[in-house]
């Protein structure tokens, strides 16, 4: 699995720009995507869709003690058809 540094380096190579400029552009793009996810989701046709969804709280027993968790927001990722084809070549 690649990290953000690996992605920035690859982005810099593909664009033929400095790593510093690539880092600025890449992190800005990630901020925009993160903001869109907070606002409800983002979709890149053929690649993936990220949607905000509510994970319901739960009740249960653990080691003889009852517990209850609250509802929380989380993200759901669905792979698009183009990326799915690439993944399953």
HELIX and SHEET records of a PDB file:
HELIX    1   1 UNK A    4  UNK A   15  1                                  12    
HELIX    2   2 UNK A   19  UNK A   38  1                                  20    
HELIX    3   3 UNK A   81  UNK A   87  1                                   7    
SHEET    1   A 3 UNK A  41  UNK A  44  0                                        
SHEET    2   A 3 UNK A  48  UNK A  55 -1                                        
SHEET    3   A 3 UNK A  72  UNK A  79 -1                                        
SHEET    1   B 2 UNK A  59  UNK A  62  0                                        
SHEET    2   B 2 UNK A  65  UNK A  68 -1                                        
END                                                                             
